[in-house]
């Protein structure tokens, strides 16, 4: 699973276009041109403006096709963790030793890793053992939170530094296991009830070929439903959408942070949020996704069916910025 949260390289310093029709036509044209250039056969796109879905299209498929969201699943896990924190079941300062010590064998130096460090990829855990393990887990019926957690926390030597950003699926596998232990429910059941169903999301599931990756990459749904998740949890009237600095984050660079399952940066008087997802398992089982939420005013969600390289993913970012900002 080749996945990192990619810092937006294009400039986001222009006001949003006032002409919605022209703007949507640009976005659609840029999306189709990008897909053609990347050799993508199947893709969907969803666009919101002012908190409402204003465009849904499918390329060689219906716009409401359920697609895998790969690492965009991490935002769902982070918001689900926040729900458990708000419910008093977990705190960001809880350690893996205190929450999971009775369920897995933890190397002593790993016992004091906190929820906050996991959620911001600042745990110091590395290397990411899921990258190889997913090859045998893909298409299975068992969620692999426990196995990934045991491998990560049982590892005596770690290759990353605490409180320094190091993207690792294991962090979110551990969060998924914590949710299961703290709530006494399955990860899928608790998170669906906590952060998906309240926003009218009905197509989300872990039953696709990527289901075993659950908390770090297993969710599937329509692009419209992922946009509903974004509006409900990162929109301008939400805690995460208005004050990401109040939640655990790790700096990628002086301008970009990673926290609560997304990359974010300040913009004007608000914030921009984004993330890429990618799963690469051969011709039939590869695909990915992308979202960007600009200023709390407009969001774009794209899914596709191909293992992309970094240039192709950057090209998608650029295509959407040009469509939204008329650059």
Secondary structure, DSSP 8 states (H G I E B T S, - for coil): ---------S---S---S-HHHHHHHHHHHHHHHHHHHT-S-EEEEEEETTEEEEEEEESS-TT--EE-GGGHHHHHHHHHHHHHHTTS--TT-BHHHHHTTTS---GGGTT-BHHHHHTT-S---S-THHHHHHHHTT-SS--HHHHHHHHHH-S---S-TTS----HHHHHHHHHHHHHHHSS-HHHHHIIIIIGGGT--S-BS-STTGGGHHHHT-EE-HHHHHHHHHHHHSTTSHHHH-GGGS--EESSSS-EEETTEEEEEETTEEEEEEEEEE-STTTS-EEEEEEEETTTEEEEEEESS---HHHHHHHHHHHHHHHHT-
